[in-house]
Amino acid sequence: MKKILVATVKPFHPDAVEGIREICSKAGYDFNLLEKYNDKSELLEAVADAHALIVRSDKVTSEVIEAGKNLEIIVRGGAGYDNVDLKTASDKGIVVMNTPGQNSNAVAELALGMMVFFARNQFNGKAGTELRGKTLGVHAFGNVGQLVAEIAHGFNMDIYAYDPFEKDEVIRKKGVTPVKSAEELYEKCQYVSLHIPANGDTRESINYALLSRMPANATLVNTARKEVIDEEGLKKVMSKREDFNYISDIAPDCKDEMAEKYPGRFFFTPKKMGAQTSEANINAGLAAISQIKNYFENGDKTYQVN
């Protein structure tokens, strides 16, 4: 019997857990749940005899993978998978998947919500600005980026997108203007919404050279990963331009310095909030177990990332 372990410090929605349990029961799998664990040793013990592992933002390090002697598949419930050691998994012949698209609407709504919140001076009672007629740059036009554009159309924003991996005609079909480079995107847009992954090519790629190109009253919106931001470059542009603002659903390492030097020009949610909706949580959990079932029964590797 295949043992399925759901290991989450931040639990899935109860409906997701029950859905996973039900799918496991019908498939003849042994369902195991580890929630709100306090120490890595608990995860190491629980994964020891698991054949499949479902996580959220939990760190699946080489130590965890080595401890999972029977592991065949790891699924990260969500889009990003930088919390999983892909090399060790690959060396062990373990398939790693994510669940792309399941959190996309939640992230897109958050991005636009934060723009409104910040444009209106964080609802402090003072006059703000409107999004209507402003230029919005979508940096990466995947699932989330496309939904950001779709929602932004409702605000009558003028939308541009840069994605070297997407065809121009796909972008145009969404009513968005494609541009040829990141530099062009940042030069054109008062708002830029980031949706790039964190990898060797993108870490610290959002730097001073790019940010300083943005027009007057610029706002950078980051619902991607903090690692894509060059924090020294961010601090430099904040210091040189009083009209530059930064909002994110994950605080940078330099948040205390920004709070001291640039009050009112930034906003960070208390924790990573992109996928924090009931709908996204349930969707990701059910997608994860469905992908595991399809892999075990049909050899389906559609969402493999390693």
ABEGO torsion letter per residue (X at the ends): XBBBBBBBABBBBAAAAAAAAAAAAAAGBBBBBBBGBABAAAAAAAAAABABBBBBABBBBAAAAAABAABABBBBBEABAAABBAAAAAAAGBBBBBBBGAAAAAAAAAAAAAAAAAAAGGGAGBBBBBABGBBBBBBEBBAAAAAAAAAAAAAGBBBBBBBAABBAAAAAAAGBBBBABAAAAAAABABBBBABBBBAAABGABBAAAAAABBBGBBBBBABBAAABBAAAAAAAAAABAABBBBBABBBAAAAAAAAABBGABBBBABBAAABBAAAAAAAAAAAAAAAAAAAAAGBAAABAX
